[in-house]
Amino acid sequence: MCGTRAPFVSLAGFVVGLAVPPYGLPPTDPTPSGFARCRGQRRERGGRLPLARGALANRPGSAHADDELARREFPLEPPSLAQRGRQPPPKDAPRARAAGGVMSGARLPRHRRAETPPPMLLTERDIEILRTVAEFRYMTREQVEKLFFSPSTTSYCKRRLSLLYHNGYLERRFLPLRQAFGAARAYYVLDQKGAEVVCETTGRTRQELDWRPRDGRREPLYMEHTLAINDVRAIAALTAQRRGIDLAWTDERELKRRVREHRVPDPTAPDRKITIVPDGYFVIQHRWAFALELDRATVEEQPFKRKVRGYGEWKRSGAYARSLGTHSLRVLFVVADERRDPRRLERIRDWTVAAGGGTMFWFARQADLTGSDMFANASWAVARAEGRRRLFGGEIDELGDPRRNA
C-alpha cells in the first residue's frame, strides 16, 4: 500500500483533499507523478487506491461507499502482534525486575509480608535507615524520607522501606483509622533481621540495643504521641545535619533510667511529689541542653501548671544538674495539634506565666518548625517576653552555616 498524501480532484472543480494514511504505511512522493506511479503499482497487484475519507468518500458510487473496504483501507486500531508477524510472549514468561528487586507490575501486599519476598541487596543507606529506626524506635515513612531522601524520590523511599519490610528487616504497623475514609497511617519498627544487622554493624549486643520484639505492639494513643515526638526529633536531627553540628538525643525510656531524681516536691504543697520526665532531651555541641514537651492539647490547666512548677523546682533544687550533669536547660513546649484548641500556644504560655514560669520556658507550633531551621528561625515565643525569637541568638554563628556545610 502506498501514499500518505494524495491529491484528489473533484469533478466540480479543483478541490484538493488529503488522504489519511493507513496504520504503518511508509510515506511516498505526494506529487502527481508519484501518485501516478503509486496507482500503477496498485493496479499491478490488483489492489485499490487509498481513497480519502471525507465528502467525496461518501458520494454514491464512490469506492468508500463500501464500508468494509473503508475499514480495510483505513484501520481504526493498530494491527496486532500476529498481524505484524510477531508472536506474543508466553503467559508463564518471567517479567522484568524493576530497580530495587521488585517485579515490575507486581503489587506487594501492604498489611502482610509476601509469601516469596522480592530479593534485595542491603545498601549502605539501608543499613543507616535500620540504625536510625533502632535509635528512634518508631518511624514513619515521612520521617525516613526527611532524613535520607530528597523530596523528589518519595517513590524510591517507599520501595526501599517495602523491601526492608518484606525481607524481615523492619516490621510495619498501622495506627487505627479515625475517619470513614482514607488509608491507615503506617509506621516502622526494627524486626529480628534488622536488629541483627544493627548489632553486627555497631558492635552492640542485643541488650545494649534495648530492642524487644513486642515494642511495635503498643496502644494507639502512646504510638500517636511517640510518633509526634519523633517528628520534632527528625526536624532537629535534619537541622543539625545541615549545619554539621553535634546533637545527642535521649528518649523518654532512657531518661527514666538515667534520671535518678525525677520526683521533686510541689512548691505549693511540699507533701506532694511531682514527677518530671521530659518527652525528649537533647544536647547541642555538648553545651546547650533542652527538654522537649510535646503538647497535643490533652492536658488541662491545673496539671499543666503543676508540671511547670515541677520543672522550676527540678532546676532550682539542683536535682536536674545532679541527674544530667549540666546546669544548662531550656524547656521547649511544642504544640503538635491545634484542632482541639486553635489558641493552644497562647493559652499554655499564659498558664506558664501564671504558674510562676519565666524565660526558661519556650513555645512553638510544630507546623512552624517543619521545613525550617529549627535553631535559627524566629519561631519561638518565650514566657514573660514579647514577640518571637530564635532558639539561638548570637551563638548561631558558632553552630555553623548550613549554606557552608551543604
WODA-V608696 format. One record per run of one state. SS is the DSSP state (a for helix, b for strand, c for the rest). FROM is the first residue (numbers start at 1). LEN is the number of residues. If there is no record, write none. Layout:
{{SS;FROM;LEN} {SS;FROM;LEN}}
This chain:
{{c;1;31} {a;32;14} {c;46;10} {a;56;3} {c;59;4} {a;63;3} {c;66;1} {a;67;7} {c;74;23} {b;97;1} {c;98;5} {b;103;1} {c;104;20} {a;124;13} {c;137;2} {b;139;1} {c;140;1} {a;141;8} {c;149;2} {a;151;16} {c;167;3} {b;170;5} {c;175;11} {b;186;5} {c;191;1} {a;192;11} {c;203;3} {a;206;4} {c;210;3} {a;213;4} {c;217;3} {a;220;24} {c;244;3} {b;247;5} {a;252;7} {c;259;4} {b;263;4} {c;267;2} {b;269;7} {c;276;4} {b;280;5} {c;285;3} {b;288;8} {c;296;5} {a;301;16} {c;317;2} {a;319;6} {c;325;5} {b;330;6} {c;336;8} {a;344;11} {c;355;6} {b;361;5} {a;366;4} {c;370;10} {b;380;3} {c;383;5} {b;388;2} {c;390;4} {a;394;6} {c;400;2} {a;402;4} {c;406;1}}
